[in-house]
Amino acid sequence: MGIAPRFIDLFAGCGGLSEGFRKAGWQPVFAVERDVAAAESYRANFKCPVWVGLIEDCIPELEAGRLLLPEVDAVIGGPPCQGFSPLGKMSARPATKRDHEGLNTLWWFFLRVVEILRPSLFVTENVPEFVRSNEFVQYRSAVAGLGYSLAHGVLRAEQFGVPQRRRRAFCIGSLVGQPSLPPPNGKTMSVRDAIGHLPLEPDEQNWHIGRSPTPKSVERYKVIPPGGNRFDLVRTRPDLAPPCWLNKKTGTTDVFGRLRWNEAASTIRTEFFKPEKGRYLHPEANRPITHREAACLQTFPASFVFVGSKIKVARQIGEAVPPTLAAEVARAALALLRLRPLPGQEEVSVAG
C-alpha cells in the first residue's frame, strides 16, 4: 500500500471538500480558515494544523519560510466569490482590504499559495457564475502564467450520488497531465436514503436537534403536503398565511416547501432551519429539518464532528461542498497524480 498523497485546504470551512478528498484516499496536512468555529470543526475531524485567520496574513509566513509544511501534492479550496480587479504578476502583492472597491481577488491569494508551494495539482470550487464571468478570464490567465493546465466546469451534485440538487463550479489545475472533471457516475440518492433512518422526533443526539415553533407555526406546517409550499397554505388556509403571502401571488415555489421522500432535496443553504427561507420542511414530520438531517443531505458521515453554536454549525453545513461530490473530484485528481512518482516525505521549509 502506497503513501497517501497530501494536500492543504484553503478557505476550508468545516472541511466538506477535505472530507471528500480523505474519502478518496488523500491525507490533509494543513488548512486555513478565518472562522473560529469552522476551524475548530476542521481541527476536530482532521487532526492537522489549522491557521485560524485570513489567508493574506498566512502568505507572508509561507513566503518567508517561517511556516514549516511537508511537501504537498495538491492545494484545494473554495475562495469566496467577491469583487475582482485586473490581475498583475503573481509576485506583486494585491491590496488586502476586503471590500468591493479595490482589488478583492480572494482567488489570487489561493493561486499565490499554489505559486509558492508548486504542487502537482490544485482544485478550486466556486459558484457556477464564476466560470462564466470576466473574473474567470483573469483567473485562467493567471493559471496559465503559472504553467498549469486547466479543466473547469459546473457539476450537479445530484448526478454524483448526493441527495440534493446543488450546482458548483470546479477547476482542476495540473502540472502532470491534462486534467478533466469527472463525468456523472450514475448514482442517485433520495431524501429517504439520506435521512429515513433518523427518528421522526428529534432525539437531541449528534445535532438531531429540533426547534421550538409556535402553535401557529405548527398549524402552518400541517397544511403543507409533500412537495407543497406556501401557495398551498394561501389556498387552503388563508387565515394562517402572513399578509405578505396573501398579497404576493407569484414568486419562488421553494418558500415554506416540504421535501419529498423519494426525490433529491433542494439546495441546503445556511438557514435550512427556517422554512420561510426555502424548501426545508421534513417530508413527513411537521417541523423543519434538523442540523443532522441537513448534514446527511450534504453527505457528511455520522461521525463528522461539528463545533459551535446552532447558527454557526448551520452555516458550516450550508456552506460546505458535499463530501460525496468532492470525493469524485478528488478521484479525478488522484488519477492525474498517478502519472508521476509521489514526492519524498521529508519536511521542507517553504519559501517564496
Secondary structure as UniProt FT lines:
FT   STRAND          6..10
FT   TURN            13..14
FT   HELIX           16..23
FT   TURN            24..25
FT   STRAND          27..33
FT   HELIX           36..46
FT   STRAND          50..52
FT   HELIX           55..63
FT   STRAND          64..70
FT   STRAND          74..77
FT   TURN            90..91
FT   HELIX           106..117
FT   STRAND          121..126
FT   HELIX           128..132
FT   HELIX           134..145
FT   TURN            146..147
FT   STRAND          149..156
FT   HELIX           157..160
FT   STRAND          167..174
FT   HELIX           191..195
FT   TURN            196..197
FT   TURN            206..207
FT   HELIX           215..223
FT   TURN            226..227
FT   HELIX           230..236
FT   HELIX           238..240
FT   HELIX           243..247
FT   TURN            255..256
FT   TURN            261..262
FT   TURN            270..273
FT   HELIX           275..277
FT   HELIX           291..297
FT   TURN            298..299
FT   TURN            302..303
FT   HELIX           310..319
FT   HELIX           323..337
FT   TURN            338..339
FT   STRAND          347..351
//
